[in-house]
Amino acid sequence: MTSDERPIPSGSTVAGLLLAATCPLLLLAGCTPATLEMALQEQTPHELQSFSLQHNSDNTQLSLSLSSPKARHDWSRKTSVVTTPEALVYRDGVPVYGIRAQRGLLLGNNRLVQLDGAVELVHLQEPPTVVTGERLRWDTHRGHMTMTVNLAVNRGHMQVSAGRAELDFASRDLVFHDQVVVLDQSPQTDDLRLETTTLHWNLASGDLMAPSLVKAGHTDPAGAVQSVQGFNLTGNSRQRWLALQGPVQLQTRQAGQWRARDSVLWRLDRQQLESPGFLEAQAGALHVSGRSAALDLKQGVLTIAESCRFHQPGETLTAQQCRWNWQDRTILARGGVVVQREQYQQVTRADQLQGRLGEDNILSLTAPPQGRVTTELELEPSG
């Protein structure tokens, strides 16, 4: 990779590492032609009243500029120590990132930049993103940056913290490592919290990926979900959805525990979860299962499109489709409905039944007008 490092036009600035400069372009403390010649010959460290660096890469559309009001350059070690540096990263001439820190160290003819102290990186395009930490290491030739120590990212309603993170300026991929925590504080999500070990986040597309175990839940006591656990998360922060691979375990605040064998799609703003595979739930003594299920957390409704089954001690309901509202405890079953009760070996069949699960867990069902219902009973003969 080749690069072009040249002075930024400024009447009183030192450009790059000052490897090819003359005194009129150079401002040193007490600079005279004699002292400059002596500095170049002896290669001794010197204090600079201002410092500026311009870097352009031939094989990418990225460029950067860095400036500092004060610097100290060591000629023999090819290093510069800068104070309160500020930098801009450009893509096709348009500023994309702004960076500032308390201090910095430039190594190897500016190939490696390390910034320390209160480091702040701002993604200047929409939506605005602010990344803060205490150390930033930046390979200017590769366009690759690593931030560590007390790392935090703020983007709209989303906040991310991690032990360290890496940002590729070219692809805009941000990768978090070590105790990654994501907080989504949008009004629709009831303060959703995600925990994982590694998270990939593309700032341009909003794509998310966590190739490991993920734990989630609503930190707001009013949220419907206490905890969710699954694997291999994918999603998009712009389109507001997450997907987890099974098995996925879900603990709700009102409707018990749920388990999906296959993937679960979570539409964040609508607070709806969908699973194409087999799902089962346990709410007290009631056991519910089926395939192709949709869970509406706001409305408190579970819809099962295939192979629906409700079971509790003494009775079982099966149907092709069913809808269960756990807030008002109503049940609607359609398609080949069969209710089996142990008492009298009762079997009831209908095309559709609707009813309510009472506080005593007794299921009361009725057929709609014009509906056909058949019931079979086994009665013991009287003595």
Secondary structure, DSSP 8 states (H G I E B T S, - for coil): --EEEE--S-TT-EETT-SS--GGG--BTT--HHHHHHHHHHT--EEES-EEEEEEETTSSEEEEEEESEEEEETTTTEEEEES-EEEEEETTEEEEEEE-SEEEEETTTTEEEEEEEEEEEE-SSS-EEEEEEEEEEETTTTEEEEEEEEEEEETTEEEEEEEEEEETTTTEEEEEEEEEEEE--TTTTSEEEEEEEEEEETTT-EEEEEEEEEEEE-STTSSEEEEEEEEEEEETTTTEEEEEEEEEEEESSS-EEEESS-EEEETTTTEEEEEEEEEEEETTEEEEEEEEEEETTTTEEEEEEEEEEEETTEEEEESEEEEETTTTEEEEEEEEEEEETGGGEEEEEEEEEEEE-TT--EEEE--TT--EEEE-------
